[in-house]
Amino acid sequence: MPRLRVPWQPRAQRMAETEIPLPQPIKRSDNVACRFDSVFDRECRDAGTSSGADAWQHPLRQGGQHPPSHFGTSRTAWRFMPLTPFNVTSDETESPLSTQTVDTLLKPLSLTAQQCRMALPDCAAACIGTALAGGICANQTCTCTSEAFQSNVTACVTKACTVLEALATRNFTATSCGEPVRDRTKELATITIALAVLVLVFVAARLGYKLFARISFGLDDWFIIASVVATTPSIFVNVFGTTANGLGRDIWTLSHDDITDTLKFFWAVCVLYFLETALTKLSIICFYIHIFPSAKVRRVLWITFGVTVAWGVAFVVCGIFQCRPISFFWTHWDGLHEGHCVEPNAIAWSNAITNIAFDLWILAIPLSQLRGLQLHWKKKAGVAIMFCLGTFVTVVSILRLQALVYFASTTNITWNFYDTSRWSTVEICLGIVCTCLPTTRLLLVRLFPSLGGTSQRRPSTYHFQDIEADRHGGHKGGVVVAARSSTSERE
């Protein structure tokens, strides 16, 4: 069967934009009535049977049978999205299921014509029947592989069917063609949990060392604490919200409620992402303000601080109110709700590009000051390497930007939003880890003096306490750092 693309425009808009003629339906049998007992199952019965619960049958899962073995062990692909909620009566029409259509569609699934009508939307069955009558394909293998056949059916379904009917059709054709059920939800949950543990270790080491050394927290510490506080709900939402509801799976295998809930949680993660990136950058900037003595550099850093605050606030506000009403962000997918959203790429791409620019700017500031430090070239190289580790975050930001290519154009949102969510999580967590690297290095040197190139007989006077004292002593303290480090080198 054709692997259809899912249309997202309102039906009225699709009807106006295309001139493809629709196939004419024929009369439905008088003895079939259907109802919707759950989000997955459209159930039908003969009108002449009893009205009890036993009279209703699940199409394609009648009698609790499992799907054919060639569909794999998972039963996810055996679920079919519900059609629009209506009852089929004798006054309605049915799809023109010709003998050719029945042979092509039903034999691989061991279904009867009546069962196929229960599972396949009328508009889609009519489109498939018309495409088969065109002579492009005569068997199931062709319908699953022929680009021309799939294009014809997709164009017809896009015009004739609603979004919900298109999803039901896509699920049916995926099952008929024996497509594997794709599921990356566990992968994202595992990545999120692993990165959360990594963040916890580095932040605990940073704060624990300062508490142990009786060093008061600076602005950079408070900003990183705020970033961790903002990241914590993101981690829980990733594990128990987006992935639990279907992010990382094909949209046509999900219930309507799962799709809506996934987008609702994704909206929350997007807003938190804007906040987390701003807080992490502010922590790094504050750290630089305290350790660099040059008045010119500090002035540049304070300007950068102000611009970063404005940048973060602007994107958080835009993220929250990008749709009117706000709920339209997670309800627009079905084409049944009214509202308006800002162009998705306008926010996503502008944030990603400016985010990368900020990363490069913040990285360039400390590297530009290395030449003025009175340190041995080996130690300069070590400090440069430590700062350059932050480029990993920039690389991840670029990968995230690449994932945004399909952000606004995709119709399979729960599958294609996966990469954006994954790289956003990696970027945030690695950013927090990078802010903790200077303190982590000093902690390791304290625990293992050989790592710092010092010995117990002749310890270096360039220690963490010097930096912390200078941080609270202002500009003059920065000069002391340089003097002490120079003394250490001469020793």
Residue, then its C-alpha position, 0 to 999 in steps of 0.5 A: m500500500p502507498r505510504l501516504r504523507v499526512p496533510w495538515q491544512p484545514r480541509a477548506q484550504r486544501m479544497a481551494e488549493t487543488e483541482i484534483p477530481l474526487p472519485q464518486p462514492i457508492k451506497r453503503s450497505d444498510n446492515v452496517a452501523c459503526r461506533f467509536d468505543s475507544v481512541f483506537d477502535r472503530e467498531c461495527r456490527d450488523a444492524g439486525t443483531s442484538s444491541g448488547a456489547d457482544a454484538w460489537q466487533h473490533p475490525l482487524r482485531q476480531g476475536g482478539q487475534h494477533p496481526p499476521s506474523h510478517f508485521g513483527t511482534s509489536r502490536t502497535a502497528w495493528r492499532f488504527m486511528p479513529l475516524t471522525p466521530f459519526n455513525v454509519t447509517s443507510d443514508e451514508t455512502e461507502s467506498p467503492l471497494s472493487t474486486q481488484t481493491v479487495d484483492t490488493l488490500l485485504k488478502p495480505l491482512s486476511l480481512t473481509a471487505q466489511q472489515c476493511r470498510m470499518a478500518l479504512p476511511d471512505c475518502a481514502a478507500a475511494c482514492i485508492g480504488t481510483a488509483l488502482a483503476g488507473g492501471i499503475c499498479a495491480n498488486q500490493t508490492c507495486t502499491c507499496t513501492s511505486e512512487a507514481f501510485q503513492s503520489n496519486v493517492t497522496a494527492c487525492v487523500t490530501k484533498a478529500c480527507t481530514v487530518l484524522e482520516a489521513l492518519a487512519t489511512r497512513n496507519f492502515t497502509a503502513t500495516s498493509c505494507g508490513e512497515p516496521v514500527r519505529d520507536r525511539t522513546k526509550e533512547l531519548a529517556t536513557i540519554t536524558i537520565a544519563l546526562a542528568v546524572l552527569v550534571l548532578v555530579f559536576v554541579a555537586a563537585r563544584l558547590g561541594y568544593k566551595l562549601f568545603a573550602r569555605i568559599s562564598f558563592g559568586l553570581d556565577d554559582w547562583f546562576i548555575i544553580a538557577s539553571v539546574v533548577a530550570t533544567t530539572p523539570s525539563i528532565f522530568v518532562n522528557v522522561f515522563g511527558t514527551t517520550a511517555n506520550g509518544l515523542g520518537r514514534d510515528i504520529w499515526t501510531l498514537s492516539h489523539d490525546d497522546i499527540t496533543d499531550t506530546l505537543k503540550f509537553f514539547w511546548a513546555v520544554c521549548v520555553l524552559y530551553f530558552l530560559e536554561t540557555a540564557l542562565t548558563k551563559l550568564s553564569i559563564i559571563c559572571f565568572y569571566i567578570h570576576i577573573f579578568p582584571s582589565a577594565k576594558v574587558r570587564r566593560v565588554l562583559w557587562i555589556t554582553f551580560g545585559v544583551t544576554v538578559a534581554w535575549g533570554v527574556a525576549f525568547v522566553v516571552c516569544g516561546i510562551f506566547q507564540c500561539r494565540p490562544i496559547s493552547f493552539f500550539w498543541t491543538h492545531w495539529d488536527g485542523l479542527h481548532e482555530g487560532h494563529c501561531v507565529e511562523p515556527n521557523a522565525i523563532a526556532w532559527s533566530n534563537a539557534i543562530t543567535n545562540i551559536a553567535f553568543d557561544l562563539w563570542i563568549l568563547a573568544i573573550p577568554l582566549s583573547q586574554l591568554r596572551g597577557l597572562q604571565l604563565h608558562w606556555k604549557k599552563k596557557a595551553g592547559v587553560a586554552i584547552m579547558f576553555c575550548l571544551g566549551t566548543f563541544v556545546t557550540v557543535v551541539s548547537i549546530l547539530r540542533l540547528q540542522a535538526l530544525v530544518y524539518f521543524a516547521s515543514t514536517t507532518n510527522i511531528t512526533w517523529n521528527f521533533y525527536d532530534t530537536s528535543r535530543w540535541s536541546t537536552v544534550e546542549i543544555c546539560l553539556g553547557i552546565v558541565c562546561t561551566c563547572l570545568p574550572t572548579t572541577r580542574l582545581l578540585l582534581v589538582r587538590l586531590f591529585p597534585s601531580l595533575g597540576g604539575t606541582s609537588q608537595r615540597r614546592p607547591s605552587t602559590y597559584h591556587f583556588q583561594d587566590i582566584e576566589a579572593d581576587r574575585h571578591g577584591g575587584h579589579k586590583g585582585g586580578v593584578v594579584v592573580a597575575a603577580r602570584s602566578s608569575t611568582s609561581e612560574r619563577e619558582 
